[in-house]
Protein backbone atom coordinates (compact mmCIF):
# COMPACT_ATOMS: atom_id res chain seq x y z
CA UNK A 1 0.00 0.00 0.00
CA UNK A 2 1.17 3.52 -0.80
CA UNK A 3 0.05 6.84 0.57
CA UNK A 4 -2.88 8.15 -1.44
CA UNK A 5 -2.41 11.70 -2.70
CA UNK A 6 -5.13 14.02 -3.88
CA UNK A 7 -4.57 15.65 -7.26
CA UNK A 8 -6.62 18.70 -8.28
CA UNK A 9 -9.08 17.86 -11.06
CA UNK A 10 -8.01 20.94 -13.06
CA UNK A 11 -4.35 19.83 -13.15
CA UNK A 12 -4.84 18.10 -16.51
CA UNK A 13 -7.92 19.92 -17.79
CA UNK A 14 -7.99 21.00 -21.43
CA UNK A 15 -7.65 24.67 -20.40
CA UNK A 16 -4.57 23.98 -18.27
CA UNK A 17 -2.99 21.88 -21.04
CA UNK A 18 -3.59 24.69 -23.53
CA UNK A 19 -1.98 27.23 -21.17
CA UNK A 20 1.07 24.99 -20.75
CA UNK A 21 1.38 24.56 -24.52
CA UNK A 22 1.09 28.33 -25.08
CA UNK A 23 3.83 28.99 -22.51
CA UNK A 24 6.16 26.33 -23.94
CA UNK A 25 5.66 27.73 -27.45
CA UNK A 26 6.32 31.28 -26.24
CA UNK A 27 9.45 30.12 -24.36
CA UNK A 28 10.89 28.38 -27.43
CA UNK A 29 10.14 31.34 -29.69
CA UNK A 30 11.87 33.79 -27.34
CA UNK A 31 14.81 31.68 -26.16
CA UNK A 32 17.33 33.71 -28.18
CA UNK A 33 15.71 37.10 -27.55
CA UNK A 34 15.57 37.33 -23.77
CA UNK A 35 17.84 36.86 -20.83
CA UNK A 36 15.43 34.83 -18.67
CA UNK A 37 15.54 35.61 -14.96
CA UNK A 38 13.66 33.17 -12.74
CA UNK A 39 12.12 34.59 -9.59
CA UNK A 40 10.78 32.86 -6.49
CA UNK A 41 10.40 33.27 -2.75
CA UNK A 42 9.96 30.91 0.16
CA UNK A 43 9.72 30.87 3.91
CA UNK A 44 12.76 29.63 5.74
CA UNK A 45 11.25 26.68 7.63
CA UNK A 46 12.39 23.28 6.44
CA UNK A 47 9.81 20.51 6.31
CA UNK A 48 12.14 17.60 5.44
CA UNK A 49 15.22 16.29 7.22
CA UNK A 50 17.53 13.31 7.29
CA UNK A 51 17.50 10.67 10.01
CA UNK A 52 18.98 7.22 10.46
CA UNK A 53 16.82 4.34 9.31
CA UNK A 54 14.33 3.53 12.04
CA UNK A 55 14.71 6.96 13.75
CA UNK A 56 12.30 9.84 13.35
CA UNK A 57 13.46 13.22 12.03
CA UNK A 58 12.56 15.62 14.85
CA UNK A 59 13.00 19.36 15.18
CA UNK A 60 13.03 20.83 18.69
CA UNK A 61 11.12 24.13 18.66
CA UNK A 62 10.38 26.82 21.19
CA UNK A 63 6.79 27.41 22.25
CA UNK A 64 6.93 31.01 21.01
CA UNK A 65 7.40 31.71 17.34
CA UNK A 66 9.65 34.47 16.13
CA UNK A 67 9.01 36.79 13.24
CA UNK A 68 8.78 35.17 9.79
CA UNK A 69 11.60 35.57 7.29
CA UNK A 70 11.03 35.29 3.56
CA UNK A 71 13.87 34.35 1.24
CA UNK A 72 13.48 36.03 -2.16
CA UNK A 73 15.95 35.72 -4.99
CA UNK A 74 16.35 35.75 -8.75
CA UNK A 75 18.69 33.57 -10.80
CA UNK A 76 19.45 33.02 -14.43
CA UNK A 77 21.24 30.19 -16.16
CA UNK A 78 24.19 32.31 -17.31
CA UNK A 79 25.12 34.26 -14.17
CA UNK A 80 23.56 32.28 -11.33
CA UNK A 81 22.37 34.49 -8.47
CA UNK A 82 21.37 37.95 -9.74
CA UNK A 83 19.78 39.47 -6.63
CA UNK A 84 18.51 38.30 -3.25
CA UNK A 85 16.74 39.60 -0.18
CA UNK A 86 15.82 38.19 3.25
CA UNK A 87 13.08 40.49 4.56
CA UNK A 88 11.20 40.07 7.82
CA UNK A 89 7.55 39.12 7.39
CA UNK A 90 5.72 37.69 4.40
CA UNK A 91 5.91 38.72 0.77
CA UNK A 92 3.53 41.48 -0.33
CA UNK A 93 2.87 42.87 -3.78
CA UNK A 94 4.55 46.18 -2.86
CA UNK A 95 7.66 44.48 -1.49
CA UNK A 96 7.88 42.21 -4.54
CA UNK A 97 7.50 45.17 -6.93
CA UNK A 98 10.36 46.98 -5.15
CA UNK A 99 12.49 43.82 -5.33
CA UNK A 100 11.91 43.54 -9.11
CA UNK A 101 12.72 47.23 -9.59
CA UNK A 102 15.97 46.86 -7.61
CA UNK A 103 16.85 43.78 -9.66
CA UNK A 104 16.22 45.62 -12.94
CA UNK A 105 18.80 48.24 -11.93
CA UNK A 106 21.44 45.48 -11.68
CA UNK A 107 20.88 44.22 -15.25
CA UNK A 108 22.87 45.38 -18.26
CA UNK A 109 21.33 48.47 -19.89
CA UNK A 110 19.71 47.73 -23.23
CA UNK A 111 19.54 43.99 -22.62
CA UNK A 112 16.07 42.48 -23.08
CA UNK A 113 15.14 40.67 -19.87
CA UNK A 114 12.13 38.54 -19.00
CA UNK A 115 11.24 37.80 -15.37
CA UNK A 116 9.57 34.40 -15.04
CA UNK A 117 7.67 33.55 -11.88
CA UNK A 118 4.84 31.38 -10.60
CA UNK A 119 1.28 32.45 -9.83
CA UNK A 120 1.63 33.41 -6.16
CA UNK A 121 -0.78 36.12 -5.00
CA UNK A 122 1.99 38.70 -4.40
CA UNK A 123 3.15 38.30 -8.01
CA UNK A 124 -0.29 39.07 -9.45
CA UNK A 125 0.16 42.85 -9.29
CA UNK A 126 3.73 43.29 -10.52
CA UNK A 127 2.69 45.86 -13.11
CA UNK A 128 3.45 48.50 -10.48
CA UNK A 129 7.16 47.65 -10.45
CA UNK A 130 8.08 50.59 -12.76
CA UNK A 131 10.34 48.44 -14.91
CA UNK A 132 12.10 49.86 -17.98
CA UNK A 133 10.59 49.06 -21.40
CA UNK A 134 13.07 46.26 -22.22
CA UNK A 135 11.77 44.17 -19.30
CA UNK A 136 8.93 41.70 -19.73
CA UNK A 137 7.19 39.58 -17.11
CA UNK A 138 5.81 36.10 -17.70
CA UNK A 139 3.90 33.83 -15.31
CA UNK A 140 4.41 30.09 -15.42
CA UNK A 141 1.18 28.31 -16.39
CA UNK A 142 -0.84 26.51 -13.69
CA UNK A 143 0.62 23.15 -12.65
CA UNK A 144 3.60 23.85 -14.90
CA UNK A 145 5.97 21.09 -15.90
CA UNK A 146 8.51 23.73 -16.95
CA UNK A 147 10.78 23.97 -13.92
CA UNK A 148 11.56 27.22 -12.19
CA UNK A 149 15.31 26.85 -11.61
CA UNK A 150 14.94 28.57 -8.24
CA UNK A 151 13.29 25.38 -6.96
CA UNK A 152 16.63 23.57 -7.31
CA UNK A 153 18.32 26.14 -5.07
CA UNK A 154 15.60 25.73 -2.41
CA UNK A 155 16.18 21.98 -2.44
CA UNK A 156 19.86 22.29 -1.45
Secondary structure in CASP SS format (residue, H / E / C, confidence):
PFRMAT SS
TARGET T0000
AUTHOR 0000-0000-0000
METHOD secondary structure of the structure
MODEL  1
X C 1.00
X C 1.00
X C 1.00
X C 1.00
X C 1.00
X C 1.00
X C 1.00
X C 1.00
X H 1.00
X H 1.00
X H 1.00
X H 1.00
X C 1.00
X H 1.00
X H 1.00
X H 1.00
X H 1.00
X H 1.00
X H 1.00
X H 1.00
X H 1.00
X H 1.00
X H 1.00
X H 1.00
X H 1.00
X H 1.00
X H 1.00
X H 1.00
X H 1.00
X C 1.00
X C 1.00
X C 1.00
X C 1.00
X C 1.00
X E 1.00
X E 1.00
X E 1.00
X E 1.00
X E 1.00
X E 1.00
X E 1.00
X E 1.00
X E 1.00
X C 1.00
X C 1.00
X C 1.00
X C 1.00
X C 1.00
X C 1.00
X C 1.00
X C 1.00
X C 1.00
X C 1.00
X C 1.00
X C 1.00
X C 1.00
X C 1.00
X C 1.00
X C 1.00
X C 1.00
X C 1.00
X C 1.00
X C 1.00
X C 1.00
X C 1.00
X C 1.00
X C 1.00
X C 1.00
X E 1.00
X E 1.00
X E 1.00
X E 1.00
X E 1.00
X E 1.00
X E 1.00
X E 1.00
X C 1.00
X C 1.00
X C 1.00
X E 1.00
X E 1.00
X E 1.00
X E 1.00
X E 1.00
X E 1.00
X E 1.00
X E 1.00
X E 1.00
X C 1.00
X C 1.00
X C 1.00
X C 1.00
X H 1.00
X H 1.00
X H 1.00
X H 1.00
X H 1.00
X H 1.00
X H 1.00
X H 1.00
X H 1.00
X H 1.00
X H 1.00
X H 1.00
X H 1.00
X H 1.00
X C 1.00
X C 1.00
X C 1.00
X C 1.00
X C 1.00
X C 1.00
X E 1.00
X E 1.00
X E 1.00
X E 1.00
X E 1.00
X C 1.00
X C 1.00
X C 1.00
X H 1.00
X H 1.00
X H 1.00
X H 1.00
X H 1.00
X H 1.00
X H 1.00
X H 1.00
X H 1.00
X C 1.00
X C 1.00
X C 1.00
X C 1.00
X C 1.00
X E 1.00
X E 1.00
X E 1.00
X E 1.00
X E 1.00
X C 1.00
X C 1.00
X C 1.00
X C 1.00
X C 1.00
X C 1.00
X C 1.00
X C 1.00
X C 1.00
X C 1.00
X H 1.00
X H 1.00
X H 1.00
X H 1.00
X H 1.00
X H 1.00
X C 1.00
END
